[in-house]
Amino acid sequence: MEGVQFVVDDAGRKTAVIINLEKWGELWEDIYDILVSESRRGEPIVPWETLKAEMMEEESLINLWLQERLMLQRA
């Protein structure tokens, strides 16, 4: 297959693959996404509303920090 090379061990068994990302980059992204998803399979699930609330709280803290920093710069 063009743009794909296999790395083999001394016994001739395929141990790795090298792919041309210019040619196969979109396919690699799909494969990578699947690998990441599988690696996280056992992680706890966070409900969307909980995650959203945490993100909004973090955003509020960041905004507060930025406002305080701006006031210190003006002083």
A tleap script that builds the chain and sets N, CA, C and O, in Angstrom:
source leaprc.protein.ff14SB
mol = sequence {
  NMET GLU GLY VAL GLN PHE VAL VAL ASP ASP
  ALA GLY ARG LYS THR ALA VAL ILE ILE ASN
  LEU GLU LYS TRP GLY GLU LEU TRP GLU ASP
  ILE TYR ASP ILE LEU VAL SER GLU SER ARG
  ARG GLY GLU PRO ILE VAL PRO TRP GLU THR
  LEU LYS ALA GLU MET MET GLU GLU GLU SER
  LEU ILE ASN LEU TRP LEU GLN GLU ARG LEU
  MET LEU GLN ARG CALA
}
set mol.1.N position { 0.859 -1.172 0.000 }
set mol.1.CA position { 0.000 0.000 0.000 }
set mol.1.C position { 0.905 1.235 0.000 }
set mol.1.O position { 1.836 1.338 0.799 }
set mol.2.N position { 0.626 2.130 -0.872 }
set mol.2.CA position { 1.442 3.334 -0.997 }
set mol.2.C position { 1.273 4.228 0.233 }
set mol.2.O position { 0.153 4.479 0.678 }
set mol.3.N position { 2.394 4.703 0.776 }
set mol.3.CA position { 2.356 5.594 1.923 }
set mol.3.C position { 2.303 4.874 3.255 }
set mol.3.O position { 2.129 5.506 4.298 }
set mol.4.N position { 2.456 3.529 3.230 }
set mol.4.CA position { 2.441 2.741 4.455 }
set mol.4.C position { 3.642 1.810 4.443 }
set mol.4.O position { 3.864 1.082 3.475 }
set mol.5.N position { 4.414 1.836 5.519 }
set mol.5.CA position { 5.565 0.943 5.657 }
set mol.5.C position { 5.455 0.206 6.982 }
set mol.5.O position { 5.075 0.785 8.000 }
set mol.6.N position { 5.792 -1.083 6.956 }
set mol.6.CA position { 5.779 -1.868 8.173 }
set mol.6.C position { 7.199 -2.042 8.690 }
set mol.6.O position { 8.139 -2.224 7.918 }
set mol.7.N position { 7.336 -1.984 9.996 }
set mol.7.CA position { 8.600 -2.277 10.666 }
set mol.7.C position { 8.478 -3.716 11.154 }
set mol.7.O position { 7.486 -4.084 11.783 }
set mol.8.N position { 9.489 -4.521 10.862 }
set mol.8.CA position { 9.447 -5.924 11.252 }
set mol.8.C position { 10.607 -6.254 12.178 }
set mol.8.O position { 11.654 -5.608 12.140 }
set mol.9.N position { 10.402 -7.276 13.016 }
set mol.9.CA position { 11.480 -7.716 13.898 }
set mol.9.C position { 12.366 -8.722 13.157 }
set mol.9.O position { 12.177 -8.960 11.965 }
set mol.10.N position { 13.327 -9.307 13.863 }
set mol.10.CA position { 14.274 -10.230 13.231 }
set mol.10.C position { 13.601 -11.469 12.648 }
set mol.10.O position { 14.127 -12.095 11.728 }
set mol.11.N position { 12.447 -11.815 13.185 }
set mol.11.CA position { 11.716 -12.986 12.691 }
set mol.11.C position { 10.768 -12.633 11.544 }
set mol.11.O position { 10.084 -13.502 11.004 }
set mol.12.N position { 10.737 -11.346 11.177 }
set mol.12.CA position { 9.876 -10.927 10.082 }
set mol.12.C position { 8.453 -10.594 10.501 }
set mol.12.O position { 7.595 -10.370 9.647 }
set mol.13.N position { 8.188 -10.558 11.812 }
set mol.13.CA position { 6.851 -10.212 12.303 }
set mol.13.C position { 6.683 -8.692 12.313 }
set mol.13.O position { 7.581 -7.961 12.732 }
set mol.14.N position { 5.532 -8.231 11.850 }
set mol.14.CA position { 5.246 -6.796 11.851 }
set mol.14.C position { 5.107 -6.326 13.296 }
set mol.14.O position { 4.339 -6.894 14.072 }
set mol.15.N position { 5.857 -5.281 13.649 }
set mol.15.CA position { 5.825 -4.759 15.013 }
set mol.15.C position { 5.363 -3.312 15.082 }
set mol.15.O position { 4.984 -2.833 16.150 }
set mol.16.N position { 5.391 -2.618 13.961 }
set mol.16.CA position { 4.995 -1.213 13.938 }
set mol.16.C position { 4.673 -0.832 12.497 }
set mol.16.O position { 4.934 -1.582 11.557 }
set mol.17.N position { 4.100 0.352 12.360 }
set mol.17.CA position { 3.776 0.840 11.025 }
set mol.17.C position { 4.143 2.313 10.932 }
set mol.17.O position { 3.998 3.066 11.895 }
set mol.18.N position { 4.610 2.704 9.786 }
set mol.18.CA position { 4.899 4.109 9.495 }
set mol.18.C position { 3.942 4.511 8.374 }
set mol.18.O position { 3.894 3.871 7.323 }
set mol.19.N position { 3.178 5.583 8.616 }
set mol.19.CA position { 2.244 6.025 7.582 }
set mol.19.C position { 2.566 7.457 7.163 }
set mol.19.O position { 3.016 8.276 7.964 }
set mol.20.N position { 2.328 7.725 5.911 }
set mol.20.CA position { 2.505 9.060 5.364 }
set mol.20.C position { 1.282 9.886 5.765 }
set mol.20.O position { 0.175 9.644 5.283 }
set mol.21.N position { 1.491 10.861 6.647 }
set mol.21.CA position { 0.365 11.642 7.158 }
set mol.21.C position { -0.221 12.580 6.114 }
set mol.21.O position { -1.391 12.954 6.205 }
set mol.22.N position { 0.573 12.963 5.127 }
set mol.22.CA position { 0.008 13.792 4.061 }
set mol.22.C position { -1.038 13.004 3.281 }
set mol.22.O position { -2.050 13.558 2.853 }
set mol.23.N position { -0.790 11.718 3.100 }
set mol.23.CA position { -1.711 10.879 2.341 }
set mol.23.C position { -2.807 10.290 3.230 }
set mol.23.O position { -3.964 10.215 2.815 }
set mol.24.N position { -2.458 9.874 4.444 }
set mol.24.CA position { -3.367 9.129 5.302 }
set mol.24.C position { -3.688 9.848 6.608 }
set mol.24.O position { -4.145 9.208 7.555 }
set mol.25.N position { -3.464 11.144 6.687 }
set mol.25.CA position { -3.655 11.898 7.919 }
set mol.25.C position { -5.067 11.823 8.486 }
set mol.25.O position { -5.238 11.664 9.695 }
set mol.26.N position { -6.077 11.936 7.633 }
set mol.26.CA position { -7.465 11.884 8.122 }
set mol.26.C position { -7.785 10.505 8.695 }
set mol.26.O position { -8.466 10.398 9.715 }
set mol.27.N position { -7.300 9.463 8.048 }
set mol.27.CA position { -7.508 8.109 8.551 }
set mol.27.C position { -6.808 7.935 9.893 }
set mol.27.O position { -7.369 7.339 10.813 }
set mol.28.N position { -5.574 8.457 10.012 }
set mol.28.CA position { -4.851 8.355 11.281 }
set mol.28.C position { -5.610 9.064 12.398 }
set mol.28.O position { -5.670 8.557 13.518 }
set mol.29.N position { -6.190 10.226 12.110 }
set mol.29.CA position { -6.960 10.944 13.128 }
set mol.29.C position { -8.126 10.096 13.625 }
set mol.29.O position { -8.416 10.074 14.821 }
set mol.30.N position { -8.791 9.400 12.709 }
set mol.30.CA position { -9.894 8.513 13.106 }
set mol.30.C position { -9.386 7.372 13.984 }
set mol.30.O position { -9.990 7.054 15.008 }
set mol.31.N position { -8.275 6.758 13.580 }
set mol.31.CA position { -7.694 5.663 14.356 }
set mol.31.C position { -7.290 6.165 15.735 }
set mol.31.O position { -7.558 5.510 16.742 }
set mol.32.N position { -6.648 7.321 15.779 }
set mol.32.CA position { -6.195 7.888 17.055 }
set mol.32.C position { -7.385 8.172 17.980 }
set mol.32.O position { -7.327 7.884 19.175 }
set mol.33.N position { -8.457 8.734 17.424 }
set mol.33.CA position { -9.655 9.016 18.225 }
set mol.33.C position { -10.217 7.731 18.838 }
set mol.33.O position { -10.632 7.719 19.996 }
set mol.34.N position { -10.226 6.648 18.048 }
set mol.34.CA position { -10.721 5.364 18.555 }
set mol.34.C position { -9.821 4.863 19.682 }
set mol.34.O position { -10.311 4.378 20.702 }
set mol.35.N position { -8.506 4.980 19.499 }
set mol.35.CA position { -7.568 4.530 20.535 }
set mol.35.C position { -7.751 5.316 21.836 }
set mol.35.O position { -7.745 4.735 22.921 }
set mol.36.N position { -7.912 6.625 21.725 }
set mol.36.CA position { -8.123 7.451 22.918 }
set mol.36.C position { -9.432 7.062 23.595 }
set mol.36.O position { -9.488 6.925 24.817 }
set mol.37.N position { -10.464 6.886 22.812 }
set mol.37.CA position { -11.763 6.502 23.358 }
set mol.37.C position { -11.669 5.168 24.100 }
set mol.37.O position { -12.190 5.035 25.208 }
set mol.38.N position { -11.017 4.196 23.502 }
set mol.38.CA position { -10.865 2.887 24.133 }
set mol.38.C position { -10.042 2.977 25.417 }
set mol.38.O position { -10.332 2.285 26.393 }
set mol.39.N position { -9.017 3.831 25.415 }
set mol.39.CA position { -8.167 3.947 26.603 }
set mol.39.C position { -8.918 4.565 27.778 }
set mol.39.O position { -8.527 4.387 28.932 }
set mol.40.N position { -9.994 5.287 27.486 }
set mol.40.CA position { -10.772 5.958 28.536 }
set mol.40.C position { -12.040 5.192 28.911 }
set mol.40.O position { -12.870 5.689 29.671 }
set mol.41.N position { -12.178 4.008 28.384 }
set mol.41.CA position { -13.417 3.243 28.569 }
set mol.41.C position { -13.795 3.061 30.033 }
set mol.41.O position { -14.977 3.157 30.365 }
set mol.42.N position { -12.841 2.803 30.918 }
set mol.42.CA position { -13.151 2.555 32.318 }
set mol.42.C position { -13.277 3.792 33.179 }
set mol.42.O position { -13.570 3.686 34.369 }
set mol.43.N position { -13.061 4.968 32.602 }
set mol.43.CA position { -13.130 6.200 33.391 }
set mol.43.C position { -14.579 6.515 33.765 }
set mol.43.O position { -15.509 6.181 33.031 }
set mol.44.N position { -14.752 7.157 34.910 }
set mol.44.CA position { -16.120 7.512 35.299 }
set mol.44.C position { -16.734 8.527 34.327 }
set mol.44.O position { -16.039 9.349 33.731 }
set mol.45.N position { -18.033 8.439 34.193 }
set mol.45.CA position { -18.762 9.341 33.301 }
set mol.45.C position { -19.260 10.532 34.123 }
set mol.45.O position { -19.815 10.369 35.210 }
set mol.46.N position { -19.049 11.729 33.578 }
set mol.46.CA position { -19.505 12.954 34.245 }
set mol.46.C position { -20.708 13.478 33.467 }
set mol.46.O position { -20.603 13.723 32.266 }
set mol.47.N position { -21.850 13.653 34.134 }
set mol.47.CA position { -23.023 14.194 33.440 }
set mol.47.C position { -22.727 15.593 32.872 }
set mol.47.O position { -21.985 16.372 33.471 }
set mol.48.N position { -23.316 15.893 31.714 }
set mol.48.CA position { -23.078 17.168 31.044 }
set mol.48.C position { -23.365 18.354 31.955 }
set mol.48.O position { -22.574 19.297 31.996 }
set mol.49.N position { -24.463 18.332 32.676 }
set mol.49.CA position { -24.822 19.467 33.534 }
set mol.49.C position { -23.760 19.698 34.617 }
set mol.49.O position { -23.471 20.844 34.962 }
set mol.50.N position { -23.182 18.623 35.153 }
set mol.50.CA position { -22.112 18.749 36.152 }
set mol.50.C position { -20.877 19.377 35.531 }
set mol.50.O position { -20.290 20.300 36.094 }
set mol.51.N position { -20.484 18.873 34.367 }
set mol.51.CA position { -19.312 19.412 33.672 }
set mol.51.C position { -19.520 20.879 33.310 }
set mol.51.O position { -18.622 21.702 33.487 }
set mol.52.N position { -20.699 21.196 32.807 }
set mol.52.CA position { -21.024 22.576 32.425 }
set mol.52.C position { -20.917 23.502 33.641 }
set mol.52.O position { -20.359 24.595 33.539 }
set mol.53.N position { -21.447 23.074 34.782 }
set mol.53.CA position { -21.390 23.894 35.999 }
set mol.53.C position { -19.940 24.097 36.442 }
set mol.53.O position { -19.562 25.196 36.848 }
set mol.54.N position { -19.134 23.043 36.364 }
set mol.54.CA position { -17.717 23.169 36.746 }
set mol.54.C position { -16.990 24.135 35.826 }
set mol.54.O position { -16.183 24.946 36.281 }
set mol.55.N position { -17.273 24.047 34.535 }
set mol.55.CA position { -16.620 24.943 33.572 }
set mol.55.C position { -17.030 26.388 33.804 }
set mol.55.O position { -16.198 27.290 33.701 }
set mol.56.N position { -18.301 26.621 34.118 }
set mol.56.CA position { -18.770 27.980 34.369 }
set mol.56.C position { -18.126 28.536 35.640 }
set mol.56.O position { -17.788 29.718 35.699 }
set mol.57.N position { -17.958 27.693 36.648 }
set mol.57.CA position { -17.308 28.128 37.884 }
set mol.57.C position { -15.850 28.494 37.621 }
set mol.57.O position { -15.360 29.513 38.108 }
set mol.58.N position { -15.164 27.656 36.848 }
set mol.58.CA position { -13.768 27.954 36.505 }
set mol.58.C position { -13.671 29.249 35.709 }
set mol.58.O position { -12.767 30.053 35.937 }
set mol.59.N position { -14.595 29.453 34.778 }
set mol.59.CA position { -14.595 30.674 33.978 }
set mol.59.C position { -14.812 31.893 34.875 }
set mol.59.O position { -14.182 32.931 34.672 }
set mol.60.N position { -15.694 31.774 35.859 }
set mol.60.CA position { -15.943 32.879 36.790 }
set mol.60.C position { -14.683 33.201 37.586 }
set mol.60.O position { -14.356 34.370 37.790 }
set mol.61.N position { -13.977 32.166 38.036 }
set mol.61.CA position { -12.744 32.383 38.792 }
set mol.61.C position { -11.669 33.044 37.925 }
set mol.61.O position { -10.942 33.922 38.389 }
set mol.62.N position { -11.577 32.622 36.684 }
set mol.62.CA position { -10.598 33.223 35.771 }
set mol.62.C position { -10.939 34.687 35.527 }
set mol.62.O position { -10.056 35.544 35.542 }
set mol.63.N position { -12.226 34.977 35.301 }
set mol.63.CA position { -12.648 36.363 35.076 }
set mol.63.C position { -12.371 37.228 36.304 }
set mol.63.O position { -11.941 38.373 36.173 }
set mol.64.N position { -12.615 36.689 37.486 }
set mol.64.CA position { -12.336 37.415 38.713 }
set mol.64.C position { -10.847 37.711 38.821 }
set mol.64.O position { -10.458 38.830 39.154 }
set mol.65.N position { -10.017 36.719 38.544 }
set mol.65.CA position { -8.562 36.900 38.599 }
set mol.65.C position { -8.114 37.964 37.601 }
set mol.65.O position { -7.275 38.804 37.926 }
set mol.66.N position { -8.672 37.935 36.383 }
set mol.66.CA position { -8.306 38.919 35.369 }
set mol.66.C position { -8.718 40.330 35.790 }
set mol.66.O position { -7.970 41.285 35.579 }
set mol.67.N position { -9.899 40.462 36.383 }
set mol.67.CA position { -10.364 41.773 36.842 }
set mol.67.C position { -9.448 42.308 37.941 }
set mol.67.O position { -9.091 43.486 37.934 }
set mol.68.N position { -9.071 41.451 38.880 }
set mol.68.CA position { -8.165 41.878 39.964 }
set mol.68.C position { -6.813 42.279 39.404 }
set mol.68.O position { -6.227 43.270 39.840 }
set mol.69.N position { -6.321 41.525 38.452 }
set mol.69.CA position { -5.023 41.832 37.853 }
set mol.69.C position { -5.077 43.182 37.121 }
set mol.69.O position { -4.142 43.978 37.206 }
set mol.70.N position { -6.179 43.428 36.404 }
set mol.70.CA position { -6.340 44.687 35.678 }
set mol.70.C position { -6.375 45.858 36.663 }
set mol.70.O position { -5.779 46.903 36.401 }
set mol.71.N position { -7.073 45.691 37.801 }
set mol.71.CA position { -7.140 46.757 38.808 }
set mol.71.C position { -5.750 47.020 39.394 }
set mol.71.O position { -5.403 48.171 39.660 }
set mol.72.N position { -4.962 45.982 39.595 }
set mol.72.CA position { -3.612 46.161 40.145 }
set mol.72.C position { -2.713 46.899 39.146 }
set mol.72.O position { -1.871 47.705 39.541 }
set mol.73.N position { -2.894 46.620 37.868 }
set mol.73.CA position { -2.093 47.280 36.839 }
set mol.73.C position { -2.435 48.760 36.749 }
set mol.73.O position { -1.567 49.580 36.449 }
set mol.74.N position { -3.687 49.107 37.004 }
set mol.74.CA position { -4.122 50.502 36.913 }
set mol.74.C position { -3.666 51.299 38.129 }
set mol.74.O position { -3.556 52.523 38.063 }
set mol.75.N position { -3.401 50.614 39.235 }
set mol.75.CA position { -3.046 51.311 40.489 }
set mol.75.C position { -1.616 51.800 40.467 }
set mol.75.O position { -1.155 52.403 41.436 }
savepdb mol mol.pdb
quit
